[in-house]
Amino acid sequence: MYVDRLLLEAMPKNHDIGQLLIIGFDGTKLSSSLRSLLTRIQPAGVILFARNIANAQQTHRLLKDCQSCVSTPLFTCVDMEGGRVDRFRNLIGSAPSAADVFATADRKLFRRHGKIIGEACRTLGFNTDFAPIVDLALPASQKVMSSRAVSCDPRKVVAYAREFLAGLSSAGVIGAGKHFPGLGEANLDTHHELPRVNKSFKNLWAEDIHPYRAMRRELPMVLVGHANYPSVTRNGKPASLSKKLITDILRRKIGYRGLIASDDLEMGGVLKAAPIEQATVEHVRAGGDLCLICHIEEYVTRSYEALIREAERDHKFAQRVTDSSARVIAFKKKSLEIKRRTPAPTPAKIERLSRQLWEFAEQVRMGRLSVL
């Protein structure tokens, strides 16, 4: 793997560890405690939620202020899928869900879905969208996933996801497939519980994992979920902490070369298996590059310090940190999306986006009717 060693050597040692963290926080402005945290740990990125987003100008300013504390370009992240997971509905209106767009059977609309969401992300200052979902739409997970998943057929999932990703990319936004190796058979919500997916590896490989195999060269990032797969791991750990799934299967067997991130390590699905510090260390040890810690600043600090201690204690773990931080830095260096800066959004720009989104939603509504 090509690595820019000069870039790594120019960074303080502990800042290598910061490049393994994407962090969330409370509030709509840069507090003194957040400024101190960002300056100290130099994270790879930040993620905003609805609680952080008051209006367009404030959101753009908050992301810009976060970047001012960090010496390398940040992944400025958001979960923006449309439908149930829509962080911008109070700013520009509601975006259609993935399932609603998929129901039109129109690939041009699949791509337009990604493009209009990408344009909204870019306008507000985001360069990374943790979408699309490539979990299968299966009966077991219907109550949990609902309109977030598009089809029980993995090939149809790929058809939608490819176009959505292309739309995001055309707007200058990095996408991510989630939740590896698949939550289609998970009947519990990983925000609160650790689901057990009793499915053979043969069936997982042919069905749930198919989208990751088919798009291994197209997905910039993969988010690993928090369900347990006993037929694969032979233990009770979630996928996000499993070397078998992350390194042996995703990296080696599939040959995926992009960035591997955990889903939020504050979720109940992982905290039922390990405390936050242990979960962070185990995700990196398993082969993960990026640890998402999305809410509590104290958890970020504790996890950062746990990574430092483990790297000092275990030279093999220290090498894992070096490998992942190198991969993150190399990705940032070659990514035009993460280097681009966007001007503060004007009211006219937000109004235009809102109108375009409404028009797209109408296209989707009419497209669904024509298929019926």
Contacts in CASP RR format, 6 or more apart in sequence:
PFRMAT RR
TARGET T0000
AUTHOR 0000-0000-0000
METHOD contacts of the structure
MODEL  1
MYVDRLLLEAMPKNHDIGQLLIIGFDGTKLSSSLRSLLTRIQPAGVILFA
RNIANAQQTHRLLKDCQSCVSTPLFTCVDMEGGRVDRFRNLIGSAPSAAD
VFATADRKLFRRHGKIIGEACRTLGFNTDFAPIVDLALPASQKVMSSRAV
SCDPRKVVAYAREFLAGLSSAGVIGAGKHFPGLGEANLDTHHELPRVNKS
FKNLWAEDIHPYRAMRRELPMVLVGHANYPSVTRNGKPASLSKKLITDIL
RRKIGYRGLIASDDLEMGGVLKAAPIEQATVEHVRAGGDLCLICHIEEYV
TRSYEALIREAERDHKFAQRVTDSSARVIAFKKKSLEIKRRTPAPTPAKI
ERLSRQLWEFAEQVRMGRLSVL
1 257 0 8 1.000
1 323 0 8 1.000
1 326 0 8 1.000
1 327 0 8 1.000
1 330 0 8 1.000
2 330 0 8 1.000
3 326 0 8 1.000
3 327 0 8 1.000
3 329 0 8 1.000
3 330 0 8 1.000
4 326 0 8 1.000
4 329 0 8 1.000
4 330 0 8 1.000
4 333 0 8 1.000
5 326 0 8 1.000
7 329 0 8 1.000
7 333 0 8 1.000
8 16 0 8 1.000
8 322 0 8 1.000
8 325 0 8 1.000
8 326 0 8 1.000
8 329 0 8 1.000
11 19 0 8 1.000
11 42 0 8 1.000
11 71 0 8 1.000
11 72 0 8 1.000
14 41 0 8 1.000
14 308 0 8 1.000
15 41 0 8 1.000
15 42 0 8 1.000
15 71 0 8 1.000
16 321 0 8 1.000
16 322 0 8 1.000
16 325 0 8 1.000
17 41 0 8 1.000
17 304 0 8 1.000
17 307 0 8 1.000
17 308 0 8 1.000
17 311 0 8 1.000
17 321 0 8 1.000
17 325 0 8 1.000
18 41 0 8 1.000
18 42 0 8 1.000
18 43 0 8 1.000
18 44 0 8 1.000
18 304 0 8 1.000
18 307 0 8 1.000
18 325 0 8 1.000
19 42 0 8 1.000
19 43 0 8 1.000
19 44 0 8 1.000
19 72 0 8 1.000
19 324 0 8 1.000
19 325 0 8 1.000
19 328 0 8 1.000
19 329 0 8 1.000
20 44 0 8 1.000
20 284 0 8 1.000
20 289 0 8 1.000
20 290 0 8 1.000
20 291 0 8 1.000
20 307 0 8 1.000
20 321 0 8 1.000
20 324 0 8 1.000
20 325 0 8 1.000
20 328 0 8 1.000
21 41 0 8 1.000
21 43 0 8 1.000
21 44 0 8 1.000
21 45 0 8 1.000
21 290 0 8 1.000
21 291 0 8 1.000
21 293 0 8 1.000
21 300 0 8 1.000
21 303 0 8 1.000
21 304 0 8 1.000
22 43 0 8 1.000
22 44 0 8 1.000
22 45 0 8 1.000
22 46 0 8 1.000
22 47 0 8 1.000
22 75 0 8 1.000
22 77 0 8 1.000
22 261 0 8 1.000
22 290 0 8 1.000
22 291 0 8 1.000
22 292 0 8 1.000
22 293 0 8 1.000
23 37 0 8 1.000
23 41 0 8 1.000
23 43 0 8 1.000
23 45 0 8 1.000
23 46 0 8 1.000
23 47 0 8 1.000
23 292 0 8 1.000
23 293 0 8 1.000
23 294 0 8 1.000
23 297 0 8 1.000
23 300 0 8 1.000
24 46 0 8 1.000
24 47 0 8 1.000
24 48 0 8 1.000
24 49 0 8 1.000
24 52 0 8 1.000
24 293 0 8 1.000
24 294 0 8 1.000
24 295 0 8 1.000
24 300 0 8 1.000
25 34 0 8 1.000
25 37 0 8 1.000
25 46 0 8 1.000
25 52 0 8 1.000
25 295 0 8 1.000
25 297 0 8 1.000
26 51 0 8 1.000
26 52 0 8 1.000
26 295 0 8 1.000
26 297 0 8 1.000
27 51 0 8 1.000
27 52 0 8 1.000
28 51 0 8 1.000
28 52 0 8 1.000
28 53 0 8 1.000
28 54 0 8 1.000
28 58 0 8 1.000
28 62 0 8 1.000
29 58 0 8 1.000
29 61 0 8 1.000
29 62 0 8 1.000
29 65 0 8 1.000
30 62 0 8 1.000
30 65 0 8 1.000
30 66 0 8 1.000
30 69 0 8 1.000
33 297 0 8 1.000
34 66 0 8 1.000
34 297 0 8 1.000
35 65 0 8 1.000
35 69 0 8 1.000
37 297 0 8 1.000
37 300 0 8 1.000
37 301 0 8 1.000
38 46 0 8 1.000
38 66 0 8 1.000
38 69 0 8 1.000
38 70 0 8 1.000
39 69 0 8 1.000
39 70 0 8 1.000
41 300 0 8 1.000
41 301 0 8 1.000
41 304 0 8 1.000
42 70 0 8 1.000
42 71 0 8 1.000
42 72 0 8 1.000
43 70 0 8 1.000
43 74 0 8 1.000
43 300 0 8 1.000
44 72 0 8 1.000
44 74 0 8 1.000
44 75 0 8 1.000
44 290 0 8 1.000
44 328 0 8 1.000
45 70 0 8 1.000
45 74 0 8 1.000
45 75 0 8 1.000
45 76 0 8 1.000
45 77 0 8 1.000
46 63 0 8 1.000
46 66 0 8 1.000
46 74 0 8 1.000
46 75 0 8 1.000
46 76 0 8 1.000
46 77 0 8 1.000
47 77 0 8 1.000
47 78 0 8 1.000
47 79 0 8 1.000
47 130 0 8 1.000
47 292 0 8 1.000
47 294 0 8 1.000
48 59 0 8 1.000
48 62 0 8 1.000
48 63 0 8 1.000
48 76 0 8 1.000
48 77 0 8 1.000
48 78 0 8 1.000
48 87 0 8 1.000
48 126 0 8 1.000
49 78 0 8 1.000
49 79 0 8 1.000
49 87 0 8 1.000
49 294 0 8 1.000
50 87 0 8 1.000
50 90 0 8 1.000
52 59 0 8 1.000
52 62 0 8 1.000
53 59 0 8 1.000
53 87 0 8 1.000
53 88 0 8 1.000
53 90 0 8 1.000
53 91 0 8 1.000
53 124 0 8 1.000
55 91 0 8 1.000
56 91 0 8 1.000
56 123 0 8 1.000
56 124 0 8 1.000
56 345 0 8 1.000
56 350 0 8 1.000
57 344 0 8 1.000
57 345 0 8 1.000
59 91 0 8 1.000
59 124 0 8 1.000
59 125 0 8 1.000
60 124 0 8 1.000
60 125 0 8 1.000
60 342 0 8 1.000
60 344 0 8 1.000
60 345 0 8 1.000
61 344 0 8 1.000
63 74 0 8 1.000
63 76 0 8 1.000
63 124 0 8 1.000
63 125 0 8 1.000
63 126 0 8 1.000
64 125 0 8 1.000
66 74 0 8 1.000
66 76 0 8 1.000
67 73 0 8 1.000
67 74 0 8 1.000
67 76 0 8 1.000
72 329 0 8 1.000
72 332 0 8 1.000
73 332 0 8 1.000
73 338 0 8 1.000
73 339 0 8 1.000
74 338 0 8 1.000
75 127 0 8 1.000
75 128 0 8 1.000
75 174 0 8 1.000
75 332 0 8 1.000
75 338 0 8 1.000
76 125 0 8 1.000
76 126 0 8 1.000
76 127 0 8 1.000
76 128 0 8 1.000
77 126 0 8 1.000
77 128 0 8 1.000
77 129 0 8 1.000
77 130 0 8 1.000
78 87 0 8 1.000
78 121 0 8 1.000
78 126 0 8 1.000
78 128 0 8 1.000
78 129 0 8 1.000
78 130 0 8 1.000
79 85 0 8 1.000
79 87 0 8 1.000
79 129 0 8 1.000
79 130 0 8 1.000
79 131 0 8 1.000
80 86 0 8 1.000
80 87 0 8 1.000
80 88 0 8 1.000
80 95 0 8 1.000
80 117 0 8 1.000
80 118 0 8 1.000
80 120 0 8 1.000
80 121 0 8 1.000
80 126 0 8 1.000
80 129 0 8 1.000
80 130 0 8 1.000
80 131 0 8 1.000
81 97 0 8 1.000
81 98 0 8 1.000
81 117 0 8 1.000
81 131 0 8 1.000
81 132 0 8 1.000
81 133 0 8 1.000
81 148 0 8 1.000
82 94 0 8 1.000
82 95 0 8 1.000
82 96 0 8 1.000
82 97 0 8 1.000
82 98 0 8 1.000
82 117 0 8 1.000
83 94 0 8 1.000
83 95 0 8 1.000
83 96 0 8 1.000
83 97 0 8 1.000
83 98 0 8 1.000
83 100 0 8 1.000
83 147 0 8 1.000
83 148 0 8 1.000
84 97 0 8 1.000
84 146 0 8 1.000
84 147 0 8 1.000
84 148 0 8 1.000
85 131 0 8 1.000
85 148 0 8 1.000
86 94 0 8 1.000
86 95 0 8 1.000
88 95 0 8 1.000
88 120 0 8 1.000
88 124 0 8 1.000
89 95 0 8 1.000
91 124 0 8 1.000
91 350 0 8 1.000
91 354 0 8 1.000
92 120 0 8 1.000
92 350 0 8 1.000
92 353 0 8 1.000
92 354 0 8 1.000
92 357 0 8 1.000
93 354 0 8 1.000
93 357 0 8 1.000
93 358 0 8 1.000
94 357 0 8 1.000
94 361 0 8 1.000
95 113 0 8 1.000
95 116 0 8 1.000
95 117 0 8 1.000
95 120 0 8 1.000
95 357 0 8 1.000
95 360 0 8 1.000
95 361 0 8 1.000
96 113 0 8 1.000
96 360 0 8 1.000
96 361 0 8 1.000
96 364 0 8 1.000
97 147 0 8 1.000
97 148 0 8 1.000
98 113 0 8 1.000
98 131 0 8 1.000
98 132 0 8 1.000
98 133 0 8 1.000
98 147 0 8 1.000
98 148 0 8 1.000
98 149 0 8 1.000
98 150 0 8 1.000
98 160 0 8 1.000
98 164 0 8 1.000
99 137 0 8 1.000
99 146 0 8 1.000
99 147 0 8 1.000
99 148 0 8 1.000
99 149 0 8 1.000
99 150 0 8 1.000
100 147 0 8 1.000
100 364 0 8 1.000
100 368 0 8 1.000
101 109 0 8 1.000
101 110 0 8 1.000
101 113 0 8 1.000
101 160 0 8 1.000
101 364 0 8 1.000
102 110 0 8 1.000
102 150 0 8 1.000
102 151 0 8 1.000
102 156 0 8 1.000
102 160 0 8 1.000
103 368 0 8 1.000
103 371 0 8 1.000
104 363 0 8 1.000
104 364 0 8 1.000
104 367 0 8 1.000
104 368 0 8 1.000
104 370 0 8 1.000
104 371 0 8 1.000
105 371 0 8 1.000
106 367 0 8 1.000
107 159 0 8 1.000
107 163 0 8 1.000
109 360 0 8 1.000
109 363 0 8 1.000
109 364 0 8 1.000
109 367 0 8 1.000
110 159 0 8 1.000
110 160 0 8 1.000
110 163 0 8 1.000
110 164 0 8 1.000
111 163 0 8 1.000
111 164 0 8 1.000
111 166 0 8 1.000
111 167 0 8 1.000
111 170 0 8 1.000
112 167 0 8 1.000
112 360 0 8 1.000
112 363 0 8 1.000
113 163 0 8 1.000
113 164 0 8 1.000
113 167 0 8 1.000
113 360 0 8 1.000
113 364 0 8 1.000
114 163 0 8 1.000
114 164 0 8 1.000
114 165 0 8 1.000
114 166 0 8 1.000
114 167 0 8 1.000
114 168 0 8 1.000
114 171 0 8 1.000
115 167 0 8 1.000
115 168 0 8 1.000
115 170 0 8 1.000
115 171 0 8 1.000
116 353 0 8 1.000
116 356 0 8 1.000
116 357 0 8 1.000
116 360 0 8 1.000
117 129 0 8 1.000
117 131 0 8 1.000
117 168 0 8 1.000
117 171 0 8 1.000
117 173 0 8 1.000
118 129 0 8 1.000
118 167 0 8 1.000
118 168 0 8 1.000
118 171 0 8 1.000
118 172 0 8 1.000
118 173 0 8 1.000
119 171 0 8 1.000
119 353 0 8 1.000
119 356 0 8 1.000
120 353 0 8 1.000
120 357 0 8 1.000
121 127 0 8 1.000
121 129 0 8 1.000
121 168 0 8 1.000
121 171 0 8 1.000
121 173 0 8 1.000
122 171 0 8 1.000
122 172 0 8 1.000
122 173 0 8 1.000
122 340 0 8 1.000
122 342 0 8 1.000
123 342 0 8 1.000
123 345 0 8 1.000
123 349 0 8 1.000
123 350 0 8 1.000
123 353 0 8 1.000
124 345 0 8 1.000
125 342 0 8 1.000
126 173 0 8 1.000
127 172 0 8 1.000
127 173 0 8 1.000
127 174 0 8 1.000
127 337 0 8 1.000
127 338 0 8 1.000
127 340 0 8 1.000
128 173 0 8 1.000
128 174 0 8 1.000
128 175 0 8 1.000
128 176 0 8 1.000
128 221 0 8 1.000
128 337 0 8 1.000
128 338 0 8 1.000
129 168 0 8 1.000
129 173 0 8 1.000
129 174 0 8 1.000
129 175 0 8 1.000
129 176 0 8 1.000
130 175 0 8 1.000
130 176 0 8 1.000
130 177 0 8 1.000
130 178 0 8 1.000
130 221 0 8 1.000
130 223 0 8 1.000
131 164 0 8 1.000
131 168 0 8 1.000
131 175 0 8 1.000
131 176 0 8 1.000
131 177 0 8 1.000
131 178 0 8 1.000
132 160 0 8 1.000
132 161 0 8 1.000
132 164 0 8 1.000
132 165 0 8 1.000
132 175 0 8 1.000
132 177 0 8 1.000
132 178 0 8 1.000
133 145 0 8 1.000
133 148 0 8 1.000
133 149 0 8 1.000
133 150 0 8 1.000
133 177 0 8 1.000
133 178 0 8 1.000
133 179 0 8 1.000
134 157 0 8 1.000
134 158 0 8 1.000
134 161 0 8 1.000
134 177 0 8 1.000
134 178 0 8 1.000
134 182 0 8 1.000
134 211 0 8 1.000
134 212 0 8 1.000
134 215 0 8 1.000
135 141 0 8 1.000
135 145 0 8 1.000
135 148 0 8 1.000
135 149 0 8 1.000
135 178 0 8 1.000
135 179 0 8 1.000
135 182 0 8 1.000
135 183 0 8 1.000
135 184 0 8 1.000
135 208 0 8 1.000
136 149 0 8 1.000
136 151 0 8 1.000
136 152 0 8 1.000
136 153 0 8 1.000
136 154 0 8 1.000
136 157 0 8 1.000
136 182 0 8 1.000
136 184 0 8 1.000
136 185 0 8 1.000
136 207 0 8 1.000
136 208 0 8 1.000
137 145 0 8 1.000
137 149 0 8 1.000
137 150 0 8 1.000
137 151 0 8 1.000
137 152 0 8 1.000
137 184 0 8 1.000
138 149 0 8 1.000
138 152 0 8 1.000
138 184 0 8 1.000
138 185 0 8 1.000
140 184 0 8 1.000
140 185 0 8 1.000
140 186 0 8 1.000
140 187 0 8 1.000
141 149 0 8 1.000
141 183 0 8 1.000
141 184 0 8 1.000
141 185 0 8 1.000
141 186 0 8 1.000
141 187 0 8 1.000
143 187 0 8 1.000
144 183 0 8 1.000
144 186 0 8 1.000
144 187 0 8 1.000
144 188 0 8 1.000
144 189 0 8 1.000
145 183 0 8 1.000
145 184 0 8 1.000
149 157 0 8 1.000
149 184 0 8 1.000
150 156 0 8 1.000
150 157 0 8 1.000
150 160 0 8 1.000
151 157 0 8 1.000
151 160 0 8 1.000
154 207 0 8 1.000
154 208 0 8 1.000
154 210 0 8 1.000
154 211 0 8 1.000
154 214 0 8 1.000
155 210 0 8 1.000
155 214 0 8 1.000
157 210 0 8 1.000
157 211 0 8 1.000
158 210 0 8 1.000
158 211 0 8 1.000
158 214 0 8 1.000
158 215 0 8 1.000
161 177 0 8 1.000
161 211 0 8 1.000
161 215 0 8 1.000
162 215 0 8 1.000
162 218 0 8 1.000
165 175 0 8 1.000
165 215 0 8 1.000
165 218 0 8 1.000
165 219 0 8 1.000
168 174 0 8 1.000
168 175 0 8 1.000
169 175 0 8 1.000
169 337 0 8 1.000
172 336 0 8 1.000
172 337 0 8 1.000
172 340 0 8 1.000
173 337 0 8 1.000
174 220 0 8 1.000
174 221 0 8 1.000
174 335 0 8 1.000
174 337 0 8 1.000
174 338 0 8 1.000
175 219 0 8 1.000
175 220 0 8 1.000
175 221 0 8 1.000
176 219 0 8 1.000
176 220 0 8 1.000
176 221 0 8 1.000
176 222 0 8 1.000
176 223 0 8 1.000
176 261 0 8 1.000
177 211 0 8 1.000
177 212 0 8 1.000
177 215 0 8 1.000
177 219 0 8 1.000
177 221 0 8 1.000
177 222 0 8 1.000
177 223 0 8 1.000
178 222 0 8 1.000
178 223 0 8 1.000
178 225 0 8 1.000
178 263 0 8 1.000
179 190 0 8 1.000
179 223 0 8 1.000
179 224 0 8 1.000
179 225 0 8 1.000
179 226 0 8 1.000
179 227 0 8 1.000
179 263 0 8 1.000
180 209 0 8 1.000
180 212 0 8 1.000
180 222 0 8 1.000
180 223 0 8 1.000
180 224 0 8 1.000
180 225 0 8 1.000
180 239 0 8 1.000
180 245 0 8 1.000
180 250 0 8 1.000
181 204 0 8 1.000
181 208 0 8 1.000
181 209 0 8 1.000
181 212 0 8 1.000
181 224 0 8 1.000
181 229 0 8 1.000
181 232 0 8 1.000
181 239 0 8 1.000
181 245 0 8 1.000
181 249 0 8 1.000
181 250 0 8 1.000
182 197 0 8 1.000
182 204 0 8 1.000
182 208 0 8 1.000
182 209 0 8 1.000
182 225 0 8 1.000
182 227 0 8 1.000
183 190 0 8 1.000
183 195 0 8 1.000
183 197 0 8 1.000
183 225 0 8 1.000
183 227 0 8 1.000
184 197 0 8 1.000
184 208 0 8 1.000
185 197 0 8 1.000
185 198 0 8 1.000
185 199 0 8 1.000
185 208 0 8 1.000
186 195 0 8 1.000
186 197 0 8 1.000
186 227 0 8 1.000
187 195 0 8 1.000
188 194 0 8 1.000
188 195 0 8 1.000
190 225 0 8 1.000
190 226 0 8 1.000
190 227 0 8 1.000
190 238 0 8 1.000
190 263 0 8 1.000
190 267 0 8 1.000
190 268 0 8 1.000
190 269 0 8 1.000
190 270 0 8 1.000
191 267 0 8 1.000
191 268 0 8 1.000
191 269 0 8 1.000
192 267 0 8 1.000
192 268 0 8 1.000
192 269 0 8 1.000
193 268 0 8 1.000
193 269 0 8 1.000
193 272 0 8 1.000
194 226 0 8 1.000
194 227 0 8 1.000
194 228 0 8 1.000
194 236 0 8 1.000
194 238 0 8 1.000
194 268 0 8 1.000
194 269 0 8 1.000
194 270 0 8 1.000
194 272 0 8 1.000
194 273 0 8 1.000
195 227 0 8 1.000
195 228 0 8 1.000
195 269 0 8 1.000
196 227 0 8 1.000
196 228 0 8 1.000
196 230 0 8 1.000
196 236 0 8 1.000
197 204 0 8 1.000
197 227 0 8 1.000
197 228 0 8 1.000
197 229 0 8 1.000
198 230 0 8 1.000
198 231 0 8 1.000
199 208 0 8 1.000
199 229 0 8 1.000
199 231 0 8 1.000
200 231 0 8 1.000
201 229 0 8 1.000
201 231 0 8 1.000
201 232 0 8 1.000
204 229 0 8 1.000
204 231 0 8 1.000
204 232 0 8 1.000
205 213 0 8 1.000
209 249 0 8 1.000
209 254 0 8 1.000
212 219 0 8 1.000
212 222 0 8 1.000
212 250 0 8 1.000
212 254 0 8 1.000
212 256 0 8 1.000
213 254 0 8 1.000
216 254 0 8 1.000
216 255 0 8 1.000
216 256 0 8 1.000
216 257 0 8 1.000
217 257 0 8 1.000
219 256 0 8 1.000
219 258 0 8 1.000
220 258 0 8 1.000
220 259 0 8 1.000
220 331 0 8 1.000
220 335 0 8 1.000
221 258 0 8 1.000
221 259 0 8 1.000
221 260 0 8 1.000
221 261 0 8 1.000
221 290 0 8 1.000
222 250 0 8 1.000
222 256 0 8 1.000
222 258 0 8 1.000
222 259 0 8 1.000
222 260 0 8 1.000
222 261 0 8 1.000
223 261 0 8 1.000
223 262 0 8 1.000
223 263 0 8 1.000
223 292 0 8 1.000
224 239 0 8 1.000
224 240 0 8 1.000
224 245 0 8 1.000
224 246 0 8 1.000
224 250 0 8 1.000
224 260 0 8 1.000
224 261 0 8 1.000
224 262 0 8 1.000
224 263 0 8 1.000
224 283 0 8 1.000
224 288 0 8 1.000
225 238 0 8 1.000
225 239 0 8 1.000
225 240 0 8 1.000
225 262 0 8 1.000
225 263 0 8 1.000
226 238 0 8 1.000
226 239 0 8 1.000
226 240 0 8 1.000
226 263 0 8 1.000
226 267 0 8 1.000
226 268 0 8 1.000
226 269 0 8 1.000
226 270 0 8 1.000
227 238 0 8 1.000
227 239 0 8 1.000
227 269 0 8 1.000
228 236 0 8 1.000
228 237 0 8 1.000
228 238 0 8 1.000
228 239 0 8 1.000
228 273 0 8 1.000
229 239 0 8 1.000
229 242 0 8 1.000
229 245 0 8 1.000
230 236 0 8 1.000
232 242 0 8 1.000
232 244 0 8 1.000
232 245 0 8 1.000
232 249 0 8 1.000
233 239 0 8 1.000
233 242 0 8 1.000
233 244 0 8 1.000
233 245 0 8 1.000
234 244 0 8 1.000
236 273 0 8 1.000
237 273 0 8 1.000
237 282 0 8 1.000
238 269 0 8 1.000
238 270 0 8 1.000
238 273 0 8 1.000
239 245 0 8 1.000
239 246 0 8 1.000
240 246 0 8 1.000
240 262 0 8 1.000
240 263 0 8 1.000
240 265 0 8 1.000
240 270 0 8 1.000
240 279 0 8 1.000
240 283 0 8 1.000
240 286 0 8 1.000
241 270 0 8 1.000
241 273 0 8 1.000
241 274 0 8 1.000
241 279 0 8 1.000
241 282 0 8 1.000
241 283 0 8 1.000
241 286 0 8 1.000
242 286 0 8 1.000
243 285 0 8 1.000
243 286 0 8 1.000
243 287 0 8 1.000
245 286 0 8 1.000
246 260 0 8 1.000
246 283 0 8 1.000
246 286 0 8 1.000
246 287 0 8 1.000
246 288 0 8 1.000
247 286 0 8 1.000
247 287 0 8 1.000
250 256 0 8 1.000
250 260 0 8 1.000
251 260 0 8 1.000
251 287 0 8 1.000
258 327 0 8 1.000
258 331 0 8 1.000
259 289 0 8 1.000
259 290 0 8 1.000
259 327 0 8 1.000
259 328 0 8 1.000
259 331 0 8 1.000
260 287 0 8 1.000
260 288 0 8 1.000
260 289 0 8 1.000
260 290 0 8 1.000
261 288 0 8 1.000
261 289 0 8 1.000
261 290 0 8 1.000
261 291 0 8 1.000
261 292 0 8 1.000
262 270 0 8 1.000
262 279 0 8 1.000
262 283 0 8 1.000
262 288 0 8 1.000
262 290 0 8 1.000
262 291 0 8 1.000
262 292 0 8 1.000
263 270 0 8 1.000
263 292 0 8 1.000
264 292 0 8 1.000
264 293 0 8 1.000
264 294 0 8 1.000
264 295 0 8 1.000
265 271 0 8 1.000
265 276 0 8 1.000
265 279 0 8 1.000
265 280 0 8 1.000
265 283 0 8 1.000
265 291 0 8 1.000
265 292 0 8 1.000
265 293 0 8 1.000
265 299 0 8 1.000
265 303 0 8 1.000
266 276 0 8 1.000
266 293 0 8 1.000
266 294 0 8 1.000
266 295 0 8 1.000
266 296 0 8 1.000
266 299 0 8 1.000
270 279 0 8 1.000
271 279 0 8 1.000
273 279 0 8 1.000
274 282 0 8 1.000
276 293 0 8 1.000
276 299 0 8 1.000
276 302 0 8 1.000
276 303 0 8 1.000
277 302 0 8 1.000
277 303 0 8 1.000
277 305 0 8 1.000
277 306 0 8 1.000
278 306 0 8 1.000
280 291 0 8 1.000
280 293 0 8 1.000
280 303 0 8 1.000
280 306 0 8 1.000
280 307 0 8 1.000
281 306 0 8 1.000
281 307 0 8 1.000
281 310 0 8 1.000
281 317 0 8 1.000
283 291 0 8 1.000
284 291 0 8 1.000
284 307 0 8 1.000
284 317 0 8 1.000
284 320 0 8 1.000
284 321 0 8 1.000
284 324 0 8 1.000
285 317 0 8 1.000
285 320 0 8 1.000
287 320 0 8 1.000
287 324 0 8 1.000
288 324 0 8 1.000
289 324 0 8 1.000
289 327 0 8 1.000
289 328 0 8 1.000
290 324 0 8 1.000
290 328 0 8 1.000
291 303 0 8 1.000
293 299 0 8 1.000
293 300 0 8 1.000
293 303 0 8 1.000
307 321 0 8 1.000
310 317 0 8 1.000
311 317 0 8 1.000
311 318 0 8 1.000
311 321 0 8 1.000
312 318 0 8 1.000
332 338 0 8 1.000
332 339 0 8 1.000
END
